[in-house]
């Protein structure tokens, strides 16, 4: 943390959790910082006990300052176009402010999904986004099929992080030679979008597990208009599974500070597939 370096500092006086600052000076006991977007906000942070640097032995000590973390370099538009912001694992400095900033930056570009290794982080956009169309679903299905056959994407382009990817990976591993059962855990605070994410995962899995891939319900699940419901005896298994969700929701919802219709219970949904990969 030398002079001129950009760092994140805990915001003790404002409403933000962290603020981006520049190091003005450094002594043996403290750092003097200036907030990037507010030049009048100049303050100092004391040095704390050193600790072993990440990935190093006990002899390599890292100097730490109270409530201060190094900031990552800003990505260029070209880097974003190549998808280099899609996985938090690629960040040189991975800590709370870096994670929050990276997710916020993607959110401002309309990208609500971000990988952190094999885990997918989803941010509720609180608006309708065209992320769940038949065309997008088919792109992830095709990519998953090629990946399962150890074939790359013919276009060479990497698909954006998406909940479809989570569902597809589970499906492909389940249908591999080992036939291993899979579990998908969807968690988050009230209003985070757990119920909607569950419906989207079910849509994808039931689509792949049906005898055809012409799905009419995707736009309805994503907030579009739904077609008239067919009689129960004419519904496919896929349609019956997707329409079971309102029954589960009827067991108990309540209003919270962040959600007018929050599920007040945990749900366990099990889908069975035949050896021929059919639901």
C-alpha positions in Angstrom: 0.0 0.0 0.0 2.3 2.7 -1.3 1.6 6.3 -2.0 -0.8 6.7 -4.9 -2.3 3.2 -4.6 -6.1 2.8 -4.5 -7.6 1.0 -1.6 -11.0 0.3 0.0 -11.7 1.7 3.4 -14.6 0.9 5.8 -17.0 3.9 5.8 -17.4 4.7 9.4 -19.4 7.9 9.0 -21.4 7.5 5.8 -24.0 5.1 4.5 -21.7 3.1 2.3 -20.0 -0.1 3.6 -16.8 0.7 1.8 -15.4 3.8 0.0 -12.7 3.9 -2.6 -9.7 5.9 -1.5 -6.2 6.9 -2.6 -3.1 6.6 -0.3 -1.7 10.1 0.3 1.1 9.0 2.6 2.4 6.1 4.6 4.3 5.9 7.9 5.3 3.1 10.2 2.1 3.6 12.2 -0.7 4.7 9.8 -2.0 5.4 6.3 -3.4 8.8 5.3 -6.2 8.3 2.8 -8.4 10.6 0.6 -11.8 9.5 -0.8 -11.6 9.3 -4.6 -15.0 11.0 -5.3 -14.8 13.4 -2.3 -11.5 15.2 -2.0 -12.5 16.9 1.3 -12.7 13.5 3.0 -9.2 12.9 4.3 -8.6 10.6 7.2 -6.0 8.2 8.7 -6.1 4.5 9.5 -3.8 2.9 12.1 -1.5 0.0 11.4 -2.6 -3.3 13.0 -0.6 -6.4 13.9 1.0 -8.0 10.8 -0.1 -11.5 9.8 1.2 -14.1 7.3 0.5 -13.1 3.7 -2.1 -15.2 1.8 -0.5 -18.3 0.3 2.9 -17.6 1.9 4.8 -19.2 4.8 4.8 -17.8 8.3 8.0 -15.9 7.7 6.4 -13.6 5.0 4.4 -11.1 6.9 1.8 -8.8 5.4 1.4 -5.3 6.8 -2.3 -4.5 7.6 -4.2 -1.3 8.3 -7.5 -1.1 10.2 -10.4 -1.4 7.8 -8.3 -1.1 4.6 -8.1 -3.5 1.7 -6.2 -3.1 -1.6 -8.4 -2.3 -4.6 -8.2 -4.2 -7.9 -7.3 -2.4 -11.1 -10.3 -1.2 -13.1 -11.2 -3.4 -16.0 -11.3 -2.0 -19.5 -14.3 -2.3 -21.8 -12.4 -4.8 -23.9 -11.8 -6.9 -20.8 -15.5 -6.8 -20.0 -16.4 -7.7 -23.6 -14.2 -10.8 -23.2 -16.0 -11.8 -20.0 -13.0 -11.3 -17.7 -15.4 -10.0 -15.0 -17.5 -13.1 -15.0 -15.7 -15.0 -12.3 -14.6 -13.5 -9.0 -11.8 -16.1 -8.6 -9.9 -14.2 -11.3 -9.6 -11.1 -9.1 -6.1 -10.4 -7.8 -7.5 -9.3 -4.5 -10.5 -11.2 -3.3 -12.1 -9.7 -0.2 -15.5 -8.2 0.8 -15.2 -4.8 -0.9 -13.7 -6.4 -4.1 -16.6 -8.8 -4.3 -19.3 -6.2 -3.6 -17.7 -3.8 -6.2 -17.4 -6.4 -8.9 -21.0 -7.6 -8.5 -22.2 -4.0 -8.4 -20.3 -3.2 -11.6 -21.8 -6.2 -13.4 -25.2 -5.2 -12.2 -24.9 -1.7 -13.7 -24.3 -3.4 -17.1 -27.4 -5.5 -16.7 -25.5 -8.7 -15.7 -27.1 -10.2 -12.6 -25.2 -13.4 -12.5 -21.5 -13.8 -11.5 -19.4 -16.9 -10.9 -17.2 -17.4 -7.9 -15.6 -20.7 -8.8 -18.4 -23.3 -9.0 -20.9 -21.1 -7.1 -23.2 -18.7 -8.9 -24.1 -15.4 -7.3 -27.4 -13.9 -8.4 -28.7 -10.4 -7.7 -32.4 -9.7 -7.9 -32.8 -7.0 -10.6 -36.4 -6.1 -9.5 -37.3 -5.7 -13.2 -38.0 -7.8 -16.2 -34.9 -8.8 -18.1 -34.8 -10.8 -21.4 -32.6 -13.6 -19.9 -34.9 -16.6 -20.1 -36.0 -16.8 -23.7 -36.2 -20.0 -25.7 -33.1 -18.9 -27.7 -31.0 -18.3 -24.6 -32.1 -21.6 -23.1 -31.2 -23.4 -26.3 -27.7 -21.8 -26.3 -26.9 -23.2 -22.9 -28.4 -26.6 -23.7 -26.2 -26.8 -26.8 -23.1 -25.6 -25.0 -23.8 -28.2 -22.2 -24.2 -30.9 -24.8 -20.9 -30.1 -26.5 -19.1 -29.8 -23.1 -20.4 -33.2 -22.1 -18.9 -34.6 -25.3 -15.6 -32.8 -24.7 -16.2 -30.5 -27.6 -15.6 -26.8 -27.4 -18.1 -24.1 -28.4 -17.8 -23.8 -32.2 -18.1 -20.0 -32.0 -15.3 -19.8 -29.5 -17.4 -17.5 -27.3 -17.9 -18.2 -23.7 -21.4 -17.9 -22.4 -22.2 -15.5 -19.7 -22.7 -16.8 -16.1 -26.3 -17.9 -15.8 -28.6 -20.1 -13.6 -29.0 -22.2 -16.7 -25.4 -23.2 -16.4 -25.9 -24.5 -12.9 -28.8 -26.6 -14.0 -27.1 -27.9 -17.1 -23.9 -28.9 -15.2 -26.0 -30.9 -12.7 -28.0 -32.5 -15.5 -24.9 -33.5 -17.5 -23.1 -34.9 -14.4 -26.3 -36.9 -13.5 -26.4 -38.3 -17.0 -22.7 -39.2 -17.2 -21.4 -42.7 -17.1 -21.3 -42.7 -13.3 -25.1 -41.7 -13.0 -24.4 -39.6 -9.9 -27.4 -38.0 -8.2 -27.1 -34.2 -8.0 -28.2 -31.5 -5.5 -28.6 -27.8 -6.2 -28.7 -25.5 -3.1 -30.4 -22.2 -3.6 -30.0 -19.8 -0.6 -30.3 -16.1 0.1 -32.0 -13.5 2.2 -35.6 -12.5 1.9 -36.3 -11.0 -1.5 -33.1 -12.3 -3.1 -35.0 -14.3 -5.7 -34.8 -17.9 -4.4 -38.3 -18.8 -5.5 -37.8 -17.4 -9.0 -34.4 -19.1 -9.3 -35.9 -22.4 -8.3 -38.6 -22.0 -10.9 -36.0 -21.2 -13.6 -33.9 -24.3 -12.6 -37.0 -26.5 -12.7 -37.9 -25.1 -16.1 -34.4 -25.9 -17.5 -34.3 -29.4 -16.0 -37.8 -30.3 -17.1 -37.1 -29.0 -20.6 -34.0 -31.3 -20.9 -35.9 -34.1 -19.3 -38.9 -33.9 -21.7 -39.1 -35.7 -25.0 -39.0 -32.4 -26.9 -37.5 -29.0 -26.2 -40.3 -26.7 -27.3 -41.1 -25.0 -24.0 -44.0 -22.5 -23.8 -43.7 -21.7 -20.2 -40.4 -19.9 -20.1 -41.8 -16.5 -20.9 -44.6 -17.0 -18.3 -42.0 -17.9 -15.6 -39.9 -14.9 -16.5 -42.9 -12.6 -16.3 -44.5 -12.9 -19.7 -48.0 -13.8 -20.6 -48.9 -17.5 -20.1 -51.1 -19.5 -22.5 -54.3 -21.1 -21.4 -53.9 -24.1 -19.2 -54.6 -27.5 -20.7 -56.7 -30.1 -18.8 -54.7 -32.1 -16.3 -55.0 -35.3 -18.3 -53.5 -33.5 -21.3 -50.5 -32.0 -19.5 -47.0 -33.3 -19.9 -45.0 -34.3 -16.9 -42.9 -31.1 -17.4 -46.1 -28.9 -17.3 -47.3 -30.6 -14.1 -44.0 -30.2 -12.4 -43.8 -26.5 -13.3 -47.3 -25.8 -12.2 -46.8 -27.5 -8.8 -44.9 -24.5 -7.5 -47.9 -22.4 -6.6 -49.2 -25.3 -4.4 -45.9 -25.3 -2.5 -46.1 -21.5 -2.1 -49.6 -21.8 -0.6 -48.1 -23.5 2.5 -47.0 -20.3 4.0 -45.8 -16.9 2.8 -45.5 -13.6 4.6 -44.6 -10.0 4.1 -41.0 -8.9 5.1 -39.1 -5.7 4.9 -37.8 -6.6 1.4 -40.5 -8.9 0.0 -44.3 -8.7 0.1 -44.6 -12.4 -0.7 -41.7 -14.1 1.1 -41.6 -17.9 1.5 -41.5 -18.7 5.2 -40.3 -22.2 4.9 -37.6 -24.3 3.2 -38.5 -26.4 0.2 -37.1 -29.7 -0.9 -38.0 -30.6 -4.5 -36.9 -33.9 -6.0 -37.0 -34.7 -9.7 -36.5 -38.2 -11.0 -35.0 -39.0 -14.4 -35.0 -42.4 -16.2 -31.9 -44.0 -17.6 -32.9 -42.5 -20.9 -32.6 -39.0 -19.4 -36.3 -38.5 -19.4 -38.2 -36.9 -16.5 
